[in-house]
Structures are given as structure tokens and as C-alpha cells.
Amino acid sequence: MYTVAILDDIPEHAHSIRGHTEAVFQNLKKDAEVMEYTDPGLFMKDLKKKPFSIYLIDVDLHHPPMTGIDIARNINAVYDAQIIFVSAFEEYYLDVYQTDHSYFIPKSRLSDLLKDALAKSIHHLEQEPHPLLPIHYNKKTFLVREDRIRYMEKILRKVMIYGEDTYQCYAKFEEVLRDSTTGTLVQCHKSYVVNTAFITTIERTSCTLTDGTVIPVSKKYYPDLIHKLTVFSGEQK
């Protein structure tokens, strides 16, 4: 199922976009859960808990200093997102290129262009491979998207894996990480592995994730964690 977030500070516009979006998914015979937001703060709070598949964001939000472009930048910094901009002002079509997005729709042409925009985003989501981490537990294997794993915690012999859902397995960290292909899952403590893509701030003894979770960082693993953060931020080749 696809999850779609609509952010428009004008309630009737948000509701209209939601109606059009649900109709398109029904026409495409795709399952979707569509959420509408008029408050950017509430939207950002929910985003920290769980990312969405597709975002439809109004460019000109009347909630200074945050604009739709600012919000899209925040999403781009953490997720490989399908962002569709909508706006009543066509002159914004150049401004949105400050972000990684898939489509720009003038509100006056919403009914004409929304199907193509959503079809393009869906195609990208279905075609782009996502690294999957196999988790073995209770004689079953679960394939978990690595880019959705926030962190792992070692509790006695059990590894708890926290992402969109919570998984568990009996293994050592090195056994779980052996199958990792992204390089963003890094051990930061004897009892913790963290996904560097979700780190917002880091201190000598801890790091904070996008959802506010604080993960301990030990002296032994701190240098490697800093190195990985530097590499994946693009500051070092």
C-alpha cells in the first residue's frame, strides 16, 4: 500500500487535492492511504515517526518562515522521496528546482496533471530497487528495507530492529550487518547500531535521530561513526 501526505494550509484546497488523489489511485487500481495536513508543524511531527511514499506539497504555505520548499529540503535530507509540488502561483515552477522533486502542478490544472504526476511517482517507486536486509527469526526470513531501519538494539542474545515496524532475531551485530549493502548501518556502541541517514545531531557520547530518539555512542566506535557520517554527507570522497 502507498502512503500519501498532502500538505496545504488552506483546508478546502487540501481536501480537494485529497479527493482527486484518492480518485486517481482508485482509477489506477492501486491501494493508498491518503492523509491531509494543513499544519506544517503537525506534518513534520508525523514525518519523524514514519515517512510517506508520496508527498503533495503546496509551495506557498502561510506559515513563515517555513515554505513548502523548505519542507521538501528537509525531506530530501533524509528520504529518497517522491515529492509533487502544487501551487496557485505558476511562477514558482523555477524555485522548486532547489529541491529533488518529481512534478510541479499549477492548482488550476490539478485535474489535468495529477494522474500523470502520480503515475510517474508510482513508476519510480516500483522500478527503483531498495536494498533489503534479511532478518531470520523463528524459522522465517523477513526482508526489511535498509533505508527504513533507524537503529538496532542488542538485548542479551536478541537484536531488536526498529524501522517502520519492529523486528527481532537471535544473532550478533556482525552477523546481521554482514548482509548490509548500503554502508549506512554503523555500530556506535556495544549494544547499538544506528542508521547514519537518520542522525540529526551527534555529540561525544550520544547521537539524536530524526524522531528524537537518543542513541548512546561509545569511545570505541565514535571515530568510525564520525568517519561514516563524513563520507555519506559528501564531505569526503
C-alpha positions as CSV (number, residue, x, y, z in Angstrom):
1,M,0.0,0.0,0.0
2,Y,1.2,3.5,-0.8
3,T,1.0,6.2,1.8
4,V,0.4,9.8,0.6
5,A,0.7,13.0,2.5
6,I,-0.9,16.2,1.3
7,L,0.2,19.5,2.9
8,D,-1.8,22.6,2.1
9,D,-2.6,25.3,4.7
10,I,-5.9,26.1,3.0
11,P,-8.3,23.3,4.3
12,E,-10.6,23.3,1.2
13,H,-7.6,23.0,-1.1
14,A,-6.1,20.1,1.0
15,H,-9.5,18.4,1.0
16,S,-9.9,18.9,-2.8
17,I,-6.4,17.5,-3.5
18,R,-7.1,14.5,-1.3
19,G,-10.3,13.8,-3.3
20,H,-8.5,14.0,-6.6
21,T,-5.6,11.8,-5.3
22,E,-7.9,9.1,-4.0
23,A,-9.8,9.1,-7.3
24,V,-6.5,8.7,-9.3
25,F,-5.4,5.7,-7.1
26,Q,-8.8,4.1,-7.5
27,N,-8.6,4.6,-11.3
28,L,-5.0,3.1,-11.3
29,K,-6.2,0.2,-9.1
30,K,-3.6,0.9,-6.5
31,D,-4.2,0.8,-2.8
32,A,-3.3,4.0,-1.0
33,E,-3.7,5.7,2.4
34,V,-4.0,9.4,1.9
35,M,-3.5,11.9,4.8
36,E,-4.1,15.6,4.5
37,Y,-2.4,18.2,6.6
38,T,-3.0,22.0,7.0
39,D,-0.5,22.5,9.8
40,P,3.2,22.1,8.7
41,G,4.2,21.5,12.4
42,L,1.9,18.6,12.7
43,F,3.0,17.2,9.4
44,M,6.7,17.4,10.4
45,K,5.9,15.7,13.7
46,D,4.2,12.8,11.9
47,L,7.0,12.6,9.4
48,K,9.5,12.0,12.2
49,K,7.5,8.9,13.2
50,K,7.1,7.4,9.7
51,P,7.9,8.5,6.1
52,F,5.3,8.5,3.4
53,S,5.6,7.1,-0.2
54,I,4.5,10.3,-2.0
55,Y,4.1,13.9,-0.9
56,L,1.9,16.6,-2.4
57,I,3.1,19.9,-1.0
58,D,1.8,23.4,-1.5
59,V,4.7,25.8,-2.3
60,D,3.3,28.9,-0.7
61,L,2.5,28.0,2.9
62,H,1.3,30.9,5.0
63,H,3.4,29.7,8.0
64,P,6.6,31.8,7.9
65,P,9.4,31.2,8.0
66,M,8.8,27.7,6.6
67,T,7.8,27.3,3.0
68,G,6.9,24.2,1.0
69,I,10.4,24.3,-0.5
70,D,11.9,24.3,3.0
71,I,9.9,21.3,4.0
72,A,10.9,19.5,0.8
73,R,14.6,20.2,1.6
74,N,14.1,18.6,5.0
75,I,12.5,15.5,3.4
76,N,15.3,15.3,0.8
77,A,17.9,15.3,3.5
78,V,16.6,12.1,5.0
79,Y,14.5,10.2,2.5
80,D,14.5,9.3,-1.2
81,A,11.1,10.9,-1.6
82,Q,8.6,11.3,-4.4
83,I,7.6,15.0,-4.0
84,I,4.9,16.6,-6.1
85,F,4.6,20.4,-5.7
86,V,1.2,22.1,-6.2
87,S,0.8,25.9,-6.3
88,A,-1.7,28.5,-7.2
89,F,1.2,30.6,-8.5
90,E,2.9,29.2,-11.6
91,E,5.9,31.5,-11.2
92,Y,7.2,29.1,-8.5
93,Y,8.0,26.4,-11.1
94,L,11.6,27.6,-11.2
95,D,12.0,27.9,-7.4
96,V,11.1,24.2,-6.8
97,Y,14.2,23.2,-8.6
98,Q,16.1,23.9,-5.4
99,T,14.8,20.5,-4.3
100,D,14.7,17.0,-5.6
101,H,11.1,16.6,-6.8
102,S,9.2,14.7,-9.4
103,Y,6.5,17.1,-10.6
104,F,5.1,20.7,-10.4
105,I,1.3,21.2,-10.8
106,P,-0.4,24.5,-11.0
107,K,-3.6,24.2,-9.0
108,S,-5.6,25.4,-12.0
109,R,-4.5,22.3,-13.8
110,L,-4.8,19.8,-10.9
111,S,-7.4,17.6,-12.5
112,D,-5.4,17.5,-15.8
113,L,-2.0,16.8,-14.5
114,L,-2.4,14.9,-11.2
115,K,-2.8,11.5,-12.8
116,D,0.4,11.8,-14.8
117,A,2.3,13.1,-11.7
118,L,1.2,10.3,-9.5
119,A,1.8,7.7,-12.2
120,K,5.3,9.0,-12.6
121,S,5.9,8.8,-8.9
122,I,4.4,5.3,-8.6
123,H,6.6,4.1,-11.5
124,H,9.7,5.4,-9.8
125,L,8.8,3.7,-6.6
126,E,8.1,0.4,-8.3
127,Q,11.2,0.4,-10.5
128,E,13.8,1.7,-8.2
129,P,15.4,-1.2,-6.2
130,H,15.7,-0.8,-2.5
131,P,18.4,-2.7,-0.6
132,L,16.7,-5.4,1.6
133,L,18.2,-6.8,4.7
134,P,17.2,-10.4,5.5
135,I,16.2,-10.9,9.1
136,H,16.0,-14.6,10.3
137,Y,13.7,-15.3,13.2
138,N,11.6,-18.3,14.3
139,K,12.3,-20.3,11.1
140,K,11.1,-17.4,8.9
141,T,13.0,-14.7,6.9
142,F,11.8,-11.2,6.8
143,L,13.1,-8.8,4.1
144,V,13.5,-5.3,5.7
145,R,14.3,-2.2,3.7
146,E,17.6,-0.9,5.0
147,D,16.7,2.8,4.4
148,R,13.8,2.4,6.8
149,I,15.8,1.0,9.7
150,R,16.5,3.7,12.2
151,Y,18.6,1.7,14.7
152,M,19.2,-1.7,16.3
153,E,19.5,-2.6,19.9
154,K,21.2,-5.7,21.4
155,I,19.3,-7.1,24.4
156,L,21.0,-10.2,25.7
157,R,21.1,-12.6,22.8
158,K,18.4,-10.8,20.9
159,V,18.7,-8.0,18.3
160,M,15.8,-5.6,18.1
161,I,15.5,-3.8,14.8
162,Y,13.4,-0.6,14.7
163,G,12.1,0.8,11.5
164,E,8.6,1.2,10.0
165,D,7.9,-2.0,12.0
166,T,9.9,-3.7,14.8
167,Y,11.7,-7.0,14.1
168,Q,13.8,-9.2,16.2
169,C,16.3,-12.0,15.7
170,Y,18.8,-14.0,17.7
171,A,22.2,-13.0,16.3
172,K,25.3,-10.9,16.8
173,F,25.5,-7.5,15.2
174,E,28.3,-8.6,12.9
175,E,26.1,-11.4,11.6
176,V,23.2,-9.0,10.8
177,L,25.5,-6.4,9.3
178,R,27.2,-8.9,7.1
179,D,24.2,-8.7,4.7
180,S,24.0,-4.9,4.7
181,T,24.8,-3.3,1.4
182,T,24.1,0.4,2.0
183,G,27.0,1.2,4.4
184,T,24.8,3.5,6.4
185,L,24.2,1.0,9.2
186,V,27.1,1.5,11.7
187,Q,27.7,0.1,15.1
188,C,28.1,3.0,17.6
189,H,28.0,1.2,20.9
190,K,28.3,-2.4,22.1
191,S,24.5,-2.5,22.3
192,Y,23.5,-0.3,19.4
193,V,23.7,0.0,15.6
194,V,22.5,3.3,14.1
195,N,21.5,4.3,10.6
196,T,23.6,7.4,9.8
197,A,20.9,8.7,7.4
198,F,18.6,9.3,10.4
199,I,21.1,11.2,12.6
200,T,20.4,14.9,13.1
201,T,23.0,15.7,15.7
202,I,25.9,13.9,17.3
203,E,27.9,14.5,20.5
204,R,30.7,12.7,22.1
205,T,28.6,10.2,24.0
206,S,25.3,10.2,22.0
207,C,23.5,11.0,18.8
208,T,19.9,12.1,18.2
209,L,17.7,10.7,15.4
210,T,15.0,12.4,13.3
211,D,12.3,11.1,15.6
212,G,14.0,12.4,18.7
213,T,15.4,9.0,19.8
214,V,18.8,9.4,21.6
215,I,21.3,6.6,20.9
216,P,24.5,6.2,23.1
217,V,27.8,6.4,21.3
218,S,30.9,4.8,23.0
219,K,34.5,5.9,22.8
220,K,35.5,2.8,20.9
221,Y,33.0,3.3,18.0
222,Y,32.9,7.2,17.9
223,P,35.8,7.6,15.3
224,D,34.3,5.2,12.8
225,L,30.8,6.7,13.2
226,I,32.2,10.2,12.6
227,H,34.1,8.9,9.5
228,K,30.9,7.3,8.1
229,L,28.9,10.5,8.7
230,T,31.6,12.4,6.8
231,V,31.6,10.1,3.9
232,F,27.9,9.9,3.5
233,S,27.4,13.6,3.8
234,G,29.5,14.1,0.8
235,E,32.3,16.0,2.6
236,Q,34.8,13.3,1.8
237,K,35.3,11.2,-1.3
